[in-house]
Amino acid sequence: MISIKELEMKKIKDLEAQYPFIISFFENNKLNVEGFKDSTLIEYLNHFTEEEIEEWAIDIPKIKSDLETYVNQMLQFLGLEKDIVDSITILAGKDKYGNKENFEELTIKKGEIVSIVGPTGSGKSRLLADIEWAANRDTPTGRAILINGEKPDYSIRFSTGNKLVAQLSQNMNFVMDLTVKEFLELHARSRMVEKEEEVISKIIDAANQLAGEKFNPDTPVTGLSGGQSRALMIADTAILSTSPIVLIDEIENAGIDRKRALNLLVNEEKIVLMATHDPSLALMADKRIIIKNGGIHKIIETGPKEKEVLKELERIDKIIGTLRARLRSGDAIDTDTAEIMLS
Amino acid sequence: MNLVIMSGPPSSGKTSVILKTIEAIKKRGIKAGVVKFDCLYTDDDILYEKAGIPVKKGLSGSLCPDHFFASNIEEVVRWGKKEGLNLLITESAGLCNRCSPYIKNIKAVCVIDNLSGINTPKKIGPMLKSADIVVITKGDIVSQAEREVFASRVNSVNPQAVIMSVNGLTGQGAFELSTLIYDENSNVETVKGSKLRFPMPSALCSYCLGETRIGEEYQMGNVRKMDIGGENDQH
């Protein structure tokens, strides 16, 4: 633990050199240290006049205690041997009528894909929330979540830097006015990754392999098509997000290669949970969870017959994709679907 | 009685978050009520009534809603006690990003949404910076990257707060929030003599007093001029 007393005695320029993340603390708290680099922190903080303190709502004691917390948080975050999540285990709770769920425990390992199916309102959100919160028999379902077979450190619930779960949902949009490159830089900086350039070009390449139409780094994120946006979100989550578990709420079947998208997540050693109504996606998973009345009703392993059906579905998806591309480029369709498959 | 002061910019999802949180807390046999503060209009009280939650509303009209809050909170607490509430939540919209209704030793929750833009944590003053819990909403409609960047910005302006996501539509996260805002060992009898966490600005000028005419000769009291030419006077 570094105390604020130690920090106060250091010069601003030394603080910035030793703790580069302090620059964003100054920036976000509108502390303009320009011209004070050779002053100590306490000299800087004491230079504000009464009038400035009131005018700009500056709370010096709060800034001091915040800064102490922030520096220690960041040091801990950077120094942390990231706990590797190899598996999560769901221990059965009860459905909304109080009946015990129809299973004992379910372990999902990294690189595995599990789909979640069930009617709207059946309890999918609650299951996802239980995982996100690392439930410990203390949520309405009474489920417990284990990480690597053990109860996790529950401080994970409140961590902003080490969230257990990243979410990708159908309604998501980019809202920032930035280009793809600027956007990824911003994300990379908030994650404090080294080799920023390398990571960014890796994400753009991966996204372009998923998207039907390629985009370049200077495209504004708000100008991407639906398929390109989803491709970028998935590639970014796979590569840049530290969360070991990815929860997906449906991936629409347009402008994106869904099988590749899932492979990318699996190759980056994510645990993938996917709520879906789409048969192809449901069958691409290794297992599927059936939710009914707020509880897990069944767990089914994707069987050999289902894998065959999946092949057929993939063939149909490919026909639709090819037809879409041909219609968009202005072609007339003069072949039957069997020939499309050969083309 | 537990008292929780919830605040946040307009349309950030405060009411939805409170409704979902109370829904979760009711199941534990806790009686919760809400007092809604707003400026000119609100019909959120109807939403609370529909949900069977005891509610009062206060419209500040020509006054700053946060100043109005501070002048009324003692009576509001008395009402909550009379109703026999275990938990009283006050909801108020922060309009100017400078005032904040939080009181020392009373749990303070700020609700802000992912859609408001990543510079918003910078723009909001004490309402965000001095909250104990920051609830971030609308995470289901922006990308994972934006959620992560937004949360890290919030963390940099208020590193001591608990930061959590709540989905006001599905209620995801509301149960978890409910476990943080109610503490059976906490009891507020009165807020008389309590202090605001941060003073509100002393912005008394002729326009506060009803002046409508434009022009330097009509401006009195606390008047400040922009620096239009040359250097910017902002920090």
Interface residues (C-beta under 8 A of the other chain):
Chain A: S24 F25 E27 N28 N29 K30 L31 N32 E52 E54 E55 W56 A57 D59 K62 S65 D66 L67 T69 Y70 Q73 S125 R126 L128 A129 E132 W133 D138 T139 P140 R157 F158 T160 G161 K163 A166 Q167 L168 S169 N171 M172 N173 F174 V175 M176 F183 L184 L186 H187 S190 R191 S229 M233 D236 T237 L240 S241
Chain B: A24 K27 R98 N114 L115 G117 I118 P121 K122 G125 P126 K129 S130 G139 D140 I141 V142 S143 Q144 A145 E146 R147 E148 V149 A151 S152 R153 V154 N155 S156 V157 N158 P159 Q160 V162 I163 M164 N167 T170 G171 Q172 G173 F175 E176 T179 F198 P199 P201 S202 H235
